[in-house]
Amino acid sequence: MNYQNSAGGKALIAQMVEEHGFDRDELSAVIGKAQRQDSILEAIARPAEKAKPWYEYRKIFVTKKRRDAGVAFYKEHEATLKRAAKEYGVPAEIIVAIIGVETYYGRIAGRYKVLDALSTLAFDYPKRSPFFTKELKHYLLLTREQGQDPAVLTGSYAGAMGYGQFMPSSYRNYAVDFDGDGKVDIWHNPVDAIGSVANYFKRHGWKTGEEVVAPAVLGKNVPISLFNDGLKPKHTLGEYAAEGLTTPMRLPADTPATAIRFEQQKGYSYWLGLPNFYAITRYNHSAMYAMCVYQLSQSIARELNQ
């Protein structure tokens, strides 16, 4: 597939020329380098969050090996992490856990060319074409701003990049130059990556000093529909308690929360997600993902505090 001659490719090129002053021939040549990747279309159709139950999904991320690597990453970058925690109000262990879940602390940042990934999904995945077309535009702007060759940078099958796996729009909106060298680099610079993850959370509503989740105790006759209310806290702990879903944690009754449950090998575990849990889901819109980040962060923190 030659995307530069496709309807979607032609429309994107025309728009970038008109709205952002790209050279038509140069941009056409760039889009012409994009290769359709069928493995990307296969991967996006079956993400782990949908294919695996919680008790299997958790085993991928909350492991002794990943915890120990997180402890090592923390110790190597302790001063930077403490500075980020102070400046943005986000705990160091949460920053470390995000980078640990996303890229195994920068070791596995993706093998696909970002241009291939975003073009494949923009032009050959109709279900989410508008989103990935927008991200492809941001990517072209980002590489122009950074003086990078758009045809060579690599990332995930969805076009996410660097230590923290930022999509191009997130890179442009939330990545920061945390070491003050005049460049914003989350591909190779862990200092910028740490600051950028912290900034992302601050900008997405992280509440400094507050809890992330509260364990829930299921009373009799609690309607299962309580657990189908989405990720955003729409009710309070007091309202859930009135329905029979309580927590042993001492938290104000007016604390916003959302009821979540995770499939175990036998039965379910029940939790109340608080505003900071919702903030983690702004990174990846999955309750299982957010709980893995939280549990890995707690495991790392416990090990560091021993």
DOTORMAR-128828 format. One line per 2 residues: number of its first residue (from 0); their letters; for each residue x, y, z of C-alpha. Coordinates in steps of 0.5 Angstrom, whole numbers, always signed. Each point is the difference from the previous one (the first is absolute). Example, Ala and Ser with C-alpha at 12.3 -4.5 7.8 and 13.67 -1.06 7.14 Angstrom:
BEGIN
0> as> +25 -9 +16 | +2 +7 -2;
% end
This chain:
BEGIN
0> mn> +0 +0 +0 | +3 +7 -2;
2> yq> -4 +4 +5 | +2 +7 -4;
4> ns> -4 -2 -5 | -6 -2 +4;
6> ag> -6 +4 +2 | +2 +1 +7;
8> gk> +7 +1 -2 | -2 +6 -5;
10> al> -5 +3 +5 | +6 +0 +6;
12> ia> +5 +3 -5 | -4 +5 -2;
14> qm> -3 +2 +7 | +8 +0 +2;
16> ve> +2 +5 -6 | -6 +5 +1;
18> eh> +0 +0 +8 | +7 -1 +2;
20> gf> +4 +2 -6 | +3 -7 -2;
22> dr> +4 +0 -7 | -5 -5 -4;
24> de> +5 -4 -3 | +4 -1 +6;
26> ls> -6 -2 +4 | -2 -4 -6;
28> av> +7 -4 +0 | -1 -1 +8;
30> ig> -7 -3 -1 | +3 -4 -5;
32> ka> +5 -4 +4 | -6 -2 +5;
34> qr> -1 -8 +0 | -6 -3 +1;
36> qd> +1 -5 +6 | -5 -6 +1;
38> si> +3 -2 +6 | -2 +7 +3;
40> le> -7 -1 -2 | +0 -7 +3;
42> ai> +3 +3 +7 | -5 +6 +1;
44> ar> -6 -5 -1 | +2 -4 +6;
46> pa> +3 +4 +5 | +2 -4 +7;
48> ek> -5 +5 +4 | -6 -4 -4;
50> ak> +3 -6 -2 | +2 -2 +8;
52> pw> -3 -1 +6 | +3 +4 +6;
54> ye> +3 -6 +3 | +4 -1 -6;
56> yr> +1 +7 -2 | +3 +2 +7;
58> ki> +5 -5 -1 | +3 +3 -6;
60> fv> +2 +7 +4 | +0 -1 +7;
62> tk> +6 -5 +1 | +6 +0 +4;
64> kr> +4 +1 -6 | -3 +6 -2;
66> rd> +0 +2 +8 | +7 -1 +0;
68> ag> +2 +4 -6 | -5 +6 +2;
70> va> +4 +0 +7 | +7 +0 -4;
72> fy> -3 +6 -5 | -2 +4 +6;
74> ke> +6 -1 +3 | +4 +2 -6;
76> he> -5 +7 -1 | -2 +1 +7;
78> at> +2 +7 +0 | -4 +2 -6;
80> lk> -6 -4 +2 | +0 +4 +7;
82> ra> +1 +6 -4 | -6 -2 -4;
84> ak> -4 -2 +6 | +1 +6 +3;
86> ey> -2 +5 -6 | -6 -4 -3;
88> gv> -2 -3 +6 | +0 -7 -2;
90> pa> +3 -6 +4 | +7 -2 -3;
92> ei> -3 -8 +0 | -6 +2 -4;
94> iv> +5 +3 -5 | +5 -6 +0;
96> ai> -6 -5 -1 | -3 +4 -6;
98> ig> +7 -1 -3 | +0 -7 +2;
100> ve> -6 -2 -3 | +0 +4 -6;
102> ty> +8 -2 -2 | +3 -4 +5;
104> yg> +4 +6 +2 | +2 +2 -7;
106> ri> +2 -7 -2 | -6 -2 -4;
108> ag> -2 +7 -4 | -3 -3 -6;
110> ry> +3 -3 -7 | -5 +3 -5;
112> kv> +1 +6 -4 | -5 +5 +3;
114> ld> -1 +3 -7 | -2 -7 -2;
116> al> -4 -1 +6 | -4 +6 +0;
118> st> -1 +0 -8 | -3 -7 +1;
120> la> -5 +2 +5 | -2 +6 -3;
122> fd> -1 -2 -7 | -2 -8 +1;
124> yp> -3 +0 +7 | -7 +3 -1;
126> kr> -2 -1 +7 | +5 +5 +2;
128> sp> +2 +4 -6 | -2 +7 +3;
130> ff> +4 -1 +6 | +7 -3 -3;
132> tk> -1 +5 -6 | +0 +5 +5;
134> el> +6 -3 +3 | +4 -1 -6;
136> kh> -1 +8 -1 | +3 +1 +7;
138> yl> +6 -5 -2 | +1 +4 -6;
140> ll> +0 +7 +4 | +4 -3 +5;
142> tr> +6 -3 -4 | +0 +7 -4;
144> eq> +1 +3 +7 | +5 -4 +2;
146> gq> +4 -1 -6 | -1 -7 -1;
148> dp> -1 -5 -6 | -7 -2 +1;
150> av> +2 -6 -4 | +5 -3 +5;
152> lt> -3 +1 +7 | -3 -7 +3;
154> gs> -5 -1 +5 | -6 -5 +2;
156> ya> -5 -3 -5 | -5 +6 +2;
158> ga> +6 +5 -1 | +1 +2 +7;
160> mg> +7 +2 +1 | +6 +0 +5;
162> yg> +1 -2 +8 | -7 +2 +1;
164> qf> -3 -2 -6 | -3 +7 -2;
166> mp> -5 +1 -6 | +2 +6 -4;
168> ss> -5 +4 +2 | +2 -1 +7;
170> yr> +7 +1 -1 | -1 +7 -3;
172> ny> -5 +2 +6 | +3 -4 +6;
174> av> +7 -1 -1 | +5 +4 +3;
176> df> +8 +2 +0 | +1 -2 +7;
178> dg> +8 +0 +0 | +0 +7 -3;
180> dg> +4 -2 -6 | -4 +4 -5;
182> kv> -3 -7 -3 | -6 -4 +2;
184> di> +2 -7 -1 | -4 -6 +3;
186> wh> +3 -5 -5 | +7 +0 +3;
188> np> +0 +5 +6 | -3 -3 +6;
190> vd> +0 +6 +4 | -5 +3 -5;
192> ai> -4 -6 +0 | -1 +0 +7;
194> gs> -2 +8 +0 | -4 -1 -5;
196> va> -4 -6 +3 | -1 +4 +6;
198> ny> -2 +6 -4 | -5 -4 -3;
200> fk> -3 -3 +6 | -1 +7 +3;
202> rh> -3 +3 -6 | -5 -6 +0;
204> gw> -2 +2 +7 | +4 -4 +5;
206> kt> -1 +2 +7 | +6 +0 +4;
208> ge> +0 -4 +7 | -7 -3 -2;
210> ev> -1 -8 +0 | -1 -3 -7;
212> va> -4 -6 +2 | -4 -3 +6;
214> pa> -2 -7 +1 | -7 -1 +0;
216> vl> -4 -5 +4 | -7 -3 -4;
218> gk> -6 +0 +5 | -6 -4 -2;
220> nv> -4 +2 -6 | +5 +5 -3;
222> pi> -3 +1 -7 | +6 -3 -5;
224> sl> -2 +6 -4 | +4 +5 +5;
226> fn> +6 -3 -4 | -2 +2 -7;
228> dg> +0 +7 +1 | +7 +2 -3;
230> lk> +7 +2 +2 | -2 +7 +2;
232> pk> -3 +1 +7 | -7 +2 +0;
234> ht> -2 -1 +7 | +3 +0 +7;
236> lg> +2 -5 +5 | -6 +2 +4;
238> ey> -5 -2 -6 | +4 -6 -1;
240> aa> -1 -2 +8 | -7 +1 -1;
242> eg> +0 -5 -5 | +4 -5 +4;
244> lt> +6 +1 -3 | +5 +3 +6;
246> tp> +8 +0 +1 | +4 -1 +6;
248> mr> +4 +6 -1 | -2 +7 +3;
250> lp> -1 +5 -5 | -5 +5 +0;
252> ad> -7 -2 -2 | -1 +5 -6;
254> tp> +7 -2 -3 | -2 -2 -8;
256> at> +1 -7 -2 | -2 -5 -5;
258> ai> -1 -8 +2 | +4 -4 -4;
260> rf> +1 -8 +0 | +5 -5 -2;
262> eq> +0 -7 -2 | +4 -5 +4;
264> qk> +0 -7 -1 | -5 -1 +4;
266> gy> -5 +6 +1 | +2 +7 +0;
268> sy> +3 +5 +4 | -3 +7 +1;
270> wl> +3 +7 +1 | -2 +7 +0;
272> gl> +4 +4 -5 | +1 +7 +2;
274> pn> +2 +7 -4 | +7 -2 +0;
276> fy> -2 -7 -3 | -4 +4 -5;
278> ai> +6 +4 -2 | +4 -7 -1;
280> tr> -5 -2 -5 | +1 +7 -4;
282> yn> +7 -4 -2 | -4 -6 -2;
284> hs> -7 +0 +0 | +0 -7 +4;
286> am> -2 -2 +7 | +5 -6 +0;
288> ya> +6 +4 -3 | -1 +6 +5;
290> mc> -1 -6 +6 | +7 -3 -3;
292> vy> +3 +7 +0 | -2 +1 +8;
294> ql> +2 -7 +2 | +7 +0 -3;
296> sq> +1 +7 +3 | -2 -2 +7;
298> si> +4 -6 -1 | +6 +4 -2;
300> ar> -1 +5 +6 | +0 -6 +5;
302> el> +6 -3 -3 | +4 +7 +1;
304> nq> -3 +1 +7 | +3 -6 +3;
% end
